[in-house]
Amino acid sequence: MRMALLGGSLRPESLNTRLLGHLETELEARGHEVSAFTGAALRLPLYEDGVAPSAEAQALHAALHAAQGLLIVSPEYNAGIPGHLKNVVDWLSTMGPSPWQGLPVLLCAASPGAFGGARGLVAWRATLANMGALAYPGAITVPHADQQLDARGVPTDPRTAAAVPKTLDGFLALAARLRS
């Protein structure tokens, strides 16, 4: 299947970008085609009605439109969606055809805190539902990620390490049924 990955913060040492890299490796190892968007690919101009989408926004739109599933790996900024990722969502929501309608989405987060970014994923669910995307009921969260992710983004905590492939398998099975 074709999978798109979107996320991470704009910081070079982002824990979420590290986790996204691990998930990208996992998907590729399972034979999926992956398009990942992090860092500079997410530095879109602020959304403004009447302004044409940039080449970067068009590339994101094409990848999401072609994808059978999307993984969003999002930092938690004040228990919400980071501005740069919300800006991406706003651009994509105005481009036709909508890449969001019926798109299965797996939400993921890593945080140095005890909740692993889970509070920020609540805001994502409402936003995705508004656009017609189908957020998978489970999520991948990595608490204490500054201590629990190795340099390649692999969770070192046994509980989290076991949960990641289980959640990924469930999401991939759902995406295959919905978008085969």
Rosetta blueprint (number, residue, H / E / L):
1 M L
2 R E
3 M E
4 A E
5 L E
6 L E
7 G E
8 G L
9 S L
10 L L
11 R L
12 P L
13 E L
14 S L
15 L H
16 N H
17 T H
18 R H
19 L H
20 L H
21 G H
22 H H
23 L H
24 E H
25 T H
26 E H
27 L H
28 E H
29 A H
30 R L
31 G L
32 H L
33 E E
34 V E
35 S E
36 A E
37 F E
38 T L
39 G H
40 A H
41 A H
42 L H
43 R L
44 L L
45 P L
46 L L
47 Y L
48 E L
49 D L
50 G L
51 V L
52 A L
53 P L
54 S L
55 A H
56 E H
57 A H
58 Q H
59 A H
60 L H
61 H H
62 A H
63 A H
64 L H
65 H H
66 A H
67 A L
68 Q L
69 G E
70 L E
71 L E
72 I E
73 V E
74 S L
75 P L
76 E L
77 Y E
78 N L
79 A L
80 G E
81 I L
82 P L
83 G H
84 H H
85 L H
86 K H
87 N H
88 V H
89 V H
90 D H
91 W H
92 L H
93 S H
94 T L
95 M L
96 G L
97 P L
98 S L
99 P L
100 W L
101 Q L
102 G L
103 L L
104 P E
105 V E
106 L E
107 L E
108 C E
109 A E
110 A E
111 S L
112 P L
113 G L
114 A L
115 F L
116 G L
117 G L
118 A H
119 R H
120 G H
121 L H
122 V H
123 A H
124 W H
125 R H
126 A H
127 T H
128 L H
129 A H
130 N H
131 M H
132 G L
133 A L
134 L E
135 A E
136 Y E
137 P E
138 G E
139 A E
140 I E
141 T E
142 V E
143 P L
144 H L
145 A H
146 D H
147 Q H
148 Q H
149 L E
150 D L
151 A L
152 R L
153 G L
154 V L
155 P E
156 T L
157 D L
158 P H
159 R H
160 T H
161 A H
162 A H
163 A H
164 V H
165 P H
166 K H
167 T H
168 L H
169 D H
170 G H
171 F H
172 L H
173 A H
174 L H
175 A H
176 A H
177 R H
178 L H
179 R H
180 S L
